Amino acid sequence: MDVRVAVKNEWPQLRPLVEEMGTVEDRSHLRQRFDAVVDDPTHVLLVALQEQDVVGYTWSQDFGPHLRSGRSIVRMHDLFVRPDARLSGVGRSLFRAVRAWATERDASWLQWHGGSESREFYAHLGIEPIVEDPNRPPYEIAFKHPAG
Ligand SMILES: CC(C)(COP(=O)(O)OP(=O)(O)OC[C@H]1O[C@@H](n2cnc3c(N)ncnc32)[C@H](O)[C@@H]1OP(=O)(O)O)[C@@H](O)C(=O)NCCC(=O)NCCS
């Protein structure tokens, strides 16, 4: 399995996964929004491939420097693995890649909301929600930086 940045011509393969991840609004502009995300260096949309087949994706955004710390806040918007490819390490690989992206950008925080069925997955990664919420638990990783 390979994890890498998505390219625009993968959209037909990726679209069903994006639609299964959650509610899609304004469908007529969905493709345009995908292209804009791929073009924007403050976003990263990664795909997991098994023999050229897109089996998962994740999309994150760097919201830019915090006023006082000067370091970024990165939010993971989506993490999705196709049901037939689950429980074989794809989600873990995608999440690791997002975490690495946030670290490379010298982020202070990586934040996201989990879904109602992702709690066990994050627990296996050693991550617990910062507030208990059975439907949309919030998560945060605070990266350590030297003071100053
Ligand atoms: C959550 C999700 C991304 C996990 O993807 P995945 O590819 O199945 O996860 P992995 O195979 O990498 O699992 C990593 C570990 O978590 C465990 N795990 C994953 N899902 C689990 C579940 N539902 N119940 C129990 N354990 C689970 C795996 O067994 C594995 O355990 P290990 O540490 O012993 O190896 C996937 O189920 C999914 O796309 N769900 C729908 C969307 C969603 O909820 N996204 C997350 C919210 S942002």
The ligand as a Tripos MOL2 file, in Angstrom:
@<TRIPOS>MOLECULE
LIG
   48    50     1     0     0
SMALL
NO_CHARGES

@<TRIPOS>ATOM
      1 C1        -11.8790    4.9150   11.2310 C.3       1 LIG1
      2 C2        -11.2620    4.3270    9.9450 C.3       1 LIG1
      3 C3        -10.5500    5.4580    9.1890 C.3       1 LIG1
      4 C4        -10.2480    3.2520   10.3410 C.3       1 LIG1
      5 O1         -9.5890    2.7980    9.1690 O.3       1 LIG1
      6 P1         -8.9070    1.3340    9.0920 P.3       1 LIG1
      7 O2         -8.1110    1.2690    7.8490 O.co2     1 LIG1
      8 O3         -9.9230    0.2770    9.2900 O.co2     1 LIG1
      9 O4         -7.9600    1.3530   10.3470 O.3       1 LIG1
     10 P2         -6.6320    0.4450   10.6090 P.3       1 LIG1
     11 O5         -6.8270   -0.8660    9.9240 O.co2     1 LIG1
     12 O6         -5.4230    1.2380   10.2560 O.co2     1 LIG1
     13 O7         -6.7300    0.2550   12.1710 O.3       1 LIG1
     14 C5         -5.7040    0.6160   13.1150 C.3       1 LIG1
     15 C6         -5.9930   -0.1430   14.3890 C.3       1 LIG1
     16 O8         -7.2950    0.2220   14.8680 O.3       1 LIG1
     17 C7         -8.1250   -0.9430   14.9590 C.3       1 LIG1
     18 N1         -9.4710   -0.5830   14.5440 N.ar      1 LIG1
     19 C8         -9.8180    0.1460   13.4500 C.ar      1 LIG1
     20 N2        -11.1690    0.2740   13.3950 N.ar      1 LIG1
     21 C9        -11.6560   -0.3910   14.4610 C.ar      1 LIG1
     22 C10       -12.9830   -0.6410   14.9190 C.ar      1 LIG1
     23 N3        -14.0610   -0.1250   14.2820 N.pl3     1 LIG1
     24 N4        -13.1460   -1.3660   16.0460 N.ar      1 LIG1
     25 C11       -12.0630   -1.8740   16.7150 C.ar      1 LIG1
     26 N5        -10.7660   -1.6660   16.3110 N.ar      1 LIG1
     27 C12       -10.5870   -0.9530   15.1980 C.ar      1 LIG1
     28 C13        -7.5030   -1.9560   14.0040 C.3       1 LIG1
     29 O9         -7.8300   -3.2920   14.3570 O.3       1 LIG1
     30 C14        -6.0230   -1.6690   14.1740 C.3       1 LIG1
     31 O10        -5.6060   -2.2850   15.3800 O.3       1 LIG1
     32 P3         -4.0620   -2.6920   15.7000 P.3       1 LIG1
     33 O11        -3.5190   -1.5160   16.4490 O.co2     1 LIG1
     34 O12        -4.1870   -3.9000   16.5560 O.co2     1 LIG1
     35 O13        -3.3730   -2.9410   14.4010 O.co2     1 LIG1
     36 C15       -12.3530    3.6590    9.0520 C.3       1 LIG1
     37 O14       -13.0980    2.7560    9.8360 O.3       1 LIG1
     38 C16       -13.3160    4.6490    8.4210 C.2       1 LIG1
     39 O15       -13.0570    5.1920    7.3510 O.2       1 LIG1
     40 N6        -14.4880    4.9080    9.0850 N.am      1 LIG1
     41 C17       -15.5000    5.8240    8.5530 C.3       1 LIG1
     42 C18       -15.0480    7.2770    8.6000 C.3       1 LIG1
     43 C19       -14.5490    7.6840    9.9800 C.2       1 LIG1
     44 O16       -15.1300    7.3600   11.0140 O.2       1 LIG1
     45 N7        -13.4360    8.4350    9.9510 N.am      1 LIG1
     46 C20       -12.7840    8.9180   11.1790 C.3       1 LIG1
     47 C21       -13.3720   10.1930   11.6260 C.3       1 LIG1
     48 S1        -12.4130   11.5500   11.0520 S.3       1 LIG1
@<TRIPOS>BOND
     1     1     2 1
     2     2     3 1
     3     2     4 1
     4     2    36 1
     5     4     5 1
     6     5     6 1
     7     6     7 2
     8     6     8 1
     9     6     9 1
    10     9    10 1
    11    10    11 2
    12    10    12 1
    13    10    13 1
    14    13    14 1
    15    14    15 1
    16    15    16 1
    17    15    30 1
    18    16    17 1
    19    17    18 1
    20    17    28 1
    21    18    19 ar
    22    18    27 ar
    23    19    20 ar
    24    20    21 ar
    25    21    22 ar
    26    21    27 ar
    27    22    23 1
    28    22    24 ar
    29    24    25 ar
    30    25    26 ar
    31    26    27 ar
    32    28    29 1
    33    28    30 1
    34    30    31 1
    35    31    32 1
    36    32    33 2
    37    32    34 1
    38    32    35 1
    39    36    37 1
    40    36    38 1
    41    38    39 2
    42    38    40 1
    43    40    41 1
    44    41    42 1
    45    42    43 1
    46    43    44 2
    47    43    45 1
    48    45    46 1
    49    46    47 1
    50    47    48 1
@<TRIPOS>SUBSTRUCTURE
     1 LIG1         1 GROUP 0 **** ****
